[in-house]
C-alpha cells in the first residue's frame, strides 16, 4: 500500500536516467523534501484557494457592515449626546429661572415683611402714644382731684380755725364782760 507521501515523493522527482519510461526512487533527502514541500504548497494553494477566497469574501462583506454599524452607532451616540446637551441646557435655564424667581420672591417677601413690621411698629407707636396721653390725662385728673381735696381740706381747716378763733374771741369777750359785770357788782 502506498500512501500520499510516497506518491508525492516518486511523482515529484524523475531522475535523468529514467526519462525513457520508468520510475526510480531518489534517495537524496534534501531534493525530495524541497520537492515534496513545493507539491504540498501547490496542493494547499489549489485546495485552500477556495477556502481562503471564501474567508476573504466573507471578511470583505463583514468589514463594510461593521463600519456601517459603527457609523450608525456613532450617529446614534452623537444624537443622544446632542439631546443630552439640549436637556442639560434646558435644565440650566430652568434652574436659573427657578433661582431668579426664588430670589425675587425672597426680596418681595422681605419687602412685605419689612413693610408689615413698619406698619406694626407704627401702630404700636400710636398705641403707646395714646396710652401715654391717657395715663397723662389720668395722672392730671388725679392731681387735680388731690389738689381740690387738699384745697378743700385746707379751706375747711382754715374756716374751722377762723370760726373757732371767732368763737373763742366771742366767748372770751363774753366772759370778760361777765367778769366785768361781776366786778362792778362787787364794788
C-alpha positions in Angstrom: 0.0 0.0 0.0 1.3 3.3 -1.0 0.3 6.5 0.9 0.1 10.0 -0.5 3.6 11.0 0.6 5.2 8.1 -1.3 3.3 9.1 -4.4 4.3 12.7 -4.0 7.9 11.7 -3.5 8.0 9.5 -6.5 6.0 11.7 -8.7 7.9 14.8 -7.8 11.2 13.7 -9.0 12.2 11.8 -12.1 15.9 11.1 -12.2 17.6 11.7 -15.5 18.4 8.1 -16.0 14.8 7.0 -16.1 13.5 9.5 -18.6 12.9 6.7 -21.0 9.9 5.5 -19.3 10.4 4.2 -15.8 10.2 5.4 -12.3 13.1 5.3 -9.9 13.5 6.2 -6.2 15.5 9.3 -5.4 17.4 8.9 -2.1 18.6 12.5 -1.9 16.5 13.7 1.1 17.2 17.4 0.5 16.0 17.4 -3.0 13.0 15.2 -2.3 12.0 17.3 0.8 12.1 20.5 -1.2 10.1 18.9 -4.0 7.6 17.5 -1.5 7.3 20.9 0.1 6.6 22.5 -3.2 4.0 19.9 -4.1 2.3 20.3 -0.7 2.3 24.1 -1.1 0.9 23.8 -4.5 -1.9 21.5 -3.3 -2.6 23.8 -0.4 -2.8 26.8 -2.7 -5.0 24.9 -5.1 -7.3 23.4 -2.5 -7.1 26.3 0.0 -7.7 28.9 -2.6 -11.5 28.3 -2.4 -11.5 28.3 1.4 -9.2 31.4 1.5 -11.3 33.1 -1.1 -14.5 32.4 0.8 -12.8 33.7 4.0 -11.7 36.8 2.2 -15.1 37.4 0.6 -16.8 37.0 3.9 -14.3 39.3 5.5 -14.9 41.8 2.6 -18.6 41.7 3.3 -18.2 41.8 7.1 -15.9 44.8 7.3 -18.2 47.3 5.4 -21.2 46.0 7.5 -19.1 46.5 10.7 -18.1 50.0 9.5 -21.7 50.9 8.7 -22.8 49.6 12.1 -20.1 51.6 13.8 -21.1 54.7 11.9 -24.7 54.1 12.8 -23.8 53.7 16.5 -21.6 56.8 16.3 -24.5 58.8 14.8 -26.9 57.5 17.5 -24.4 58.3 20.2 -23.9 61.8 18.7 -27.7 62.3 18.5 -28.0 61.2 22.1 -25.2 63.4 23.1 -26.8 66.4 21.4 -30.2 65.5 23.1 -28.4 65.3 26.4 -26.7 68.6 25.9 -30.0 70.2 24.9 -31.7 68.7 28.0 -28.8 69.9 30.1 -29.1 73.4 28.7 -32.8 73.4 29.3 -32.2 72.3 32.8 -29.6 75.1 33.4 -32.1 77.6 32.0 -34.8 76.2 34.2 -32.5 76.2 37.2 -31.6 79.9 36.5 -35.3 80.7 36.2 -36.1 79.0 39.5 -33.1 80.7 41.2 -34.2 84.1 39.9 -37.8 83.5 40.8 -36.7 82.4 44.2 -34.5 85.4 44.7 -37.3 87.8 43.6 -39.8 86.0 45.8 -37.4 86.3 48.7 -36.9 90.0 48.0 -40.6 90.5 47.7 -41.3 88.6 51.0 -38.6 90.5 52.7 -40.0 93.8 51.5 -43.5 92.8 52.6 -42.2 91.7 56.0 -40.4 95.0 56.4 -43.5 96.9 55.4 -45.6 94.8 57.7 -43.1 95.3 60.6 -43.1 99.1 59.9 -46.9 99.1 60.0 -46.9 97.1 63.2 -44.3 99.4 64.7 -46.3 102.5 63.7 -49.5 101.0 65.2 -47.6 100.2 68.4 -46.1 103.7 68.5 -49.6 105.2 68.1 -51.0 102.8 70.7 -48.1 103.7 73.0 -48.7 107.4 72.5 -52.4 107.0 73.1 -51.7 105.1 76.3 -49.2 107.8 77.4 -51.8 110.5 76.7 -54.4 108.6 78.6 -52.1 108.0 81.5 -51.1 111.7 81.5 -54.8 112.7 81.5 -55.5 110.3 84.3 -52.5 111.5 86.3 -53.5 115.1 85.7 -57.1 114.3 86.8 -55.8 112.5 89.9 -53.5 115.5 90.7 -56.5 117.9 90.2 -58.7 115.7 92.5 -55.9 115.6 95.1 -55.3 119.3 94.8 -59.0 120.0 95.1 -59.3 117.7 98.1 -56.2 119.4 99.7 -57.6 122.8 99.0 -61.0 121.8 100.4 -59.3 120.3 103.5 -57.3 123.5 104.0 -60.3 125.7 103.4 -62.2 123.6 106.0 -59.4 123.7 108.5 -59.0 127.5 107.9 -62.7 128.1 108.3 -62.7 125.9 111.4 -59.8 127.8 112.8 -61.3 131.1 112.0 -64.7 130.1 113.3 -63.1 128.7 116.4 -61.0 131.8 116.8 -64.0 134.0 116.4 -66.0 131.7 118.7 -63.1 131.8 121.2 -62.9 135.5 120.9 -66.5 135.9 121.3 -66.6 133.5 124.3 -63.6 135.3 125.8 -65.2 138.7 125.3 -68.4 137.4 126.8 -66.6 136.0 129.8 -64.7 139.2 130.2 -67.9 141.1 130.0 -69.4 138.8 132.7 -66.3 139.2 134.8 -66.5 143.0 134.5 -70.2 142.8 135.4 -69.3 140.8 138.5 -66.5 143.0 139.4 -68.8 146.0 139.3 -71.3 144.3 141.3 -68.8 143.5 143.9 -67.6 147.0 144.3 
